[in-house]
Amino acid sequence: MNRSCCYILGSLMLLTGHCAFAITDSAIKENENKVLQVFIKRQVNQSMSVGRAVGSITSNYPNEVETIVATALDLYPDNYQEIIHAAISSQPNATSKIVKIAIEKEVSSCPNIVELAIQADPSYVDFVVGAAANSNPDQLKDIVRVAVLTEPDSADTIVQTLTSEHPNELVDILSSAIRAVPLVGEYVVDALLAVFPGEAEAVVTTAVRESGEQREQVRKIIEAAHQAGVDEDSLKRFAINGGASEEEFSAAVQQDN
């Protein structure tokens, strides 16, 4: 048992009047969990709020945030929104772990947990989407959609993070982001070309195709790719394959020049 765990257990023992003489790891863990449950319930009763209780406990015992969140979700699954928000607000550095625990506990859908976690601290959006996608890769498209809708200003970070971890899903990630918020097209194209310059064809063609109903965005996407260093001949071919006209391509490149 690590030092911080011993400390929290010792502190909680004093509060509950228990004595720890367990001789096996399983008995120790079971005893810890029971004591922690009693402590959390007491804090909830005192504060009259599950969220405030979790926030206070995780602030005092930051090294035990995983155990605290897991136990709180077991005790109060209907209050998962408060618990997730309070835990992330208190210990944002543990965002990935908190998201992973919430998904594993199945207190809500993965996309809903993503939305809650981003709202709790938008600056950790990359940790949220990374943890969610690793836990539920089959829901990658929904994770991208919800994340971009919740925090559109971080669309480039969201797409860049997820494509770096799931490069084979680049087209799906990019398509999902632009479908969710068409206006982010030029920014996600710029972000992706910075990391995957060799995937310019997939990036430009996909972005232009998904922005077909936003002709001004098509122009901006071509401009962004041109500024990123994609040569004009290749860029013209990629853009036209995605649905851009020669006139749109020429206008975008001329404006960039």
C-alpha positions, 0 to 999 in steps of 0.5 A: 500500500503506498504512503498516501493510501496509508495516510488516507486510510489512517485518517479515515480510521480515526474518524470511523473508530475502526482498527486495521489488522487485516492480514491479506491484500484483499482484506485490506482493500475491502476494509479501505473501501468500506471506510472510504464509503463511510467517510464519503457518506458522512461528508455528503451528509455534512455538505448536503451535496455529493459534488461538494463532498467529492470536490473537498475530498479530492482536494485533500487527497489528490493522490487518491482521486481514482479511488474516491471517484470510483467509490462515489460513483458506486454510491451515488450513480445518479449523481454522476454529473456532479461527481465528474464535474467536481472531481475534474474541477478539483483535480484537472490533472487527473482528467484522463483517469476520471473520464476512464473510470466514469466510462468503465462504471457505465454511469452514462453514455461515453459521448455524454461523459465526454461532454460533461468532462469538457464542460468541467475544464475545457483546457483539458479537452485533449485529455478527455477525448484521448481517454474516451477514444482509448476506452471506447474506440468504436464510438470515435465518431460520436466522441469527435462530434460531441467534443467539437460541438461542446468546444468548437474553439478547440477543434484543431486540438481535438482532431490533432490529438485523436489522429495522432493516437488513431492515424488510421481513422484520420478520414473519419475523424476529420469528416466527423469534425467538419460535419459537426461544425463546418466552420472549423474546416480550415483550422483542422486542415491546418492542424492535420497538415502540420502533423501529417504532411504526407496525408495532404490528399486525404486531408484536402479531399475529405475537407473539401467534400465535407464542406460542399454546402459551405462554398466559402469554407471550401475556399478557406480550406484550399487557402489553408492547405496552400499556406501549409505548403501543399504544392499547387498542382497537387492541391488543385487535383486534391481540391477538384477531387473533393468537389471544388471547381477550377474557378474556386481553386484559382480564386483561393490560390490567387487570394493567398498569393 
